[in-house]
């Protein structure tokens, strides 16, 4: 089992690789509910298939915005574990408490311009 980090949102944002979670008060009305895939809710995708995801469970809903690098997450009760699905050089699991969050895939500047961070 991987190491689990108990996140306290009062201490600031949580980060797992290129996935950043920030506490928000509301989810924008234009955000669309994101269906689960193969029993998991993918928060950020990796080009290599090593996604950052939560095992599908009751009370956890993800939302997509018009910006492909921004989404939202609502954990209604209990907690949800954000797992990095890679068997080597993996990030610690982040335990997300009940709340509403903005999920940002981090960007980096290159000589060619801005791009998503590759994790």
Secondary structure, DSSP 8 states (H G I E B T S, - for coil): ---EEE--GGG--EEETTEEEEE-S---TT-EEE--BTTEEEEE--TTS--EEEE--TTEEEEE-SSTTEEEEEEEEEEEEEEE--SSS---EEEEEEEEEEEEE-EEEETTEEEE---
